[in-house]
Amino acid sequence: MRNVSSSQPTNTTSSQKTSAVKSEAKELFPKQEQKTPPTTKTSASKGAKALPYTLGVVNPAGSHVHNHLEFLRNPKDAEGRCRTHPNYDSRTLKLNLSELERHKAKVTPASKQWWDLKAQYFDTVLLFKTGKFYEMFHMDADVGVQVLGFNYMKGHVGHAGFPEIGYGSFCQKLVERGYKVARVEQTETPDMLKERKSKTKGKKPQVVNREVCSVMSIGTRTFCYLDDTSRLKKSTESHGPLLTIKETLLSTPISDEEDGDQPICEYG
């Protein structure tokens, strides 16, 4: 069951949609669970011993798989440089996914997709779209629990999330607390994946494509169609972004070949 704090926005999706999202979440990280967070960069404080986790139950903060991973406890950047190196790049991460397998955290095509993105945006909270929900895994789940008041889901892999209707509110809270936030959207439908499989020679793709569609911080706030932009007009704050990008939906097709609402961007 997906838990969010009672004071936060919720979505009234049908049981069919909920079950579909749950099945895809299982594909992402089968029987996996949660962790604990001081930052989005490390899963545990250097030198601190991670707490043991238990399979199949809700684990407390600090006792998830990611808290035990050496490549998170003592991270290196994509070039293999440690934190003490003068050219260390805190935005990237060198992965060692074999460690996950040793902790009974199977690396599925979808979970590898998440890790590949995290390796490129190590200092950023990923809101990972799955159906009608944004999922938060591993160290990002810690942030969701600590900052947004979520509850961990069952399993030994850190996992939390919320319905897409709450995106604007939750994203704003993270940005206001100083986090960089990346919105990861599904940029391919199951039918498109099926077609891509049929055209691919050799190893076939196993998961729909996902991409980082925006990265937000206190100085680079973007607004999509899921945001409530009324606060921009009412705000009396003396600080804010120098540039805003607002994504809206057009009810008129952009071309004769396209149907339905089409997203566009406005700059200002």
QUIMOWO-V15849 format. One line per field, one symbol per residue. ss: DSSP state (@ for helix, = for strand, . for the rest). phi: phi as a letter, one per 20 degrees, with the letter a starting at -180 (. if undefined). psi: psi as a letter, one per 20 degrees, with the letter a starting at -180 (. if undefined). A space follows every 10 residues. Layout:
ss = ???
phi = ???
psi = ???
//
This chain:
ss = .......... ....@@@@@@ @@@@@@@@.. .......... .......... .......=.. ....@@@@.@ @@@..=.... .=........ .......@@@ @@......@@ @@@@@@@@@@ ....====== ..=====.@@ @@@@@@@@.. ....=...== ===@@@@@@@ @@@@@@.... ======...@ @@@@@@@@@. .........= ======.... .==......@ @@@@...... ....====== .......... .======.
phi = .edcffeefc ddefffffff ffffffffbg ldbdbccebe ecebfgnfef ffdcfmcfef gncdgffdef fdfcfcfgen eefeffdgdf ecbeebffff ffdldgeegf fffffffffe cfecfedefc mdcddcdlff fgfgffeemf dfefpedgbb rbfgfeggff ffffffenee cdeddfdbeg ffffffffee enfefdbffc bfeacdbfdc edcdfeeeef fffefdfecr fecdcdecde fegfbfeddm fcfcddda
psi = ppprqhiqqr pmqrhggghg ghhhhhhgnp krbraqphri hqiqqphppq qqrpqjroqr pilrghiiph ihhmqqahjj prhiphjpoi irppqmihhg hikknpnrhg hhgghhghhh lhjqppoopo djqpqpqchh hgghgghikr qqrprjpppr rqqhhjgggh ggggghjjqp ppooqokprh hhgghhghip qbpqqiqqqq qoiqpqrhim pqpaiiqojh hhhipjqira qhpqopprpp ipqhrhiqqa ppqrqpq.
//
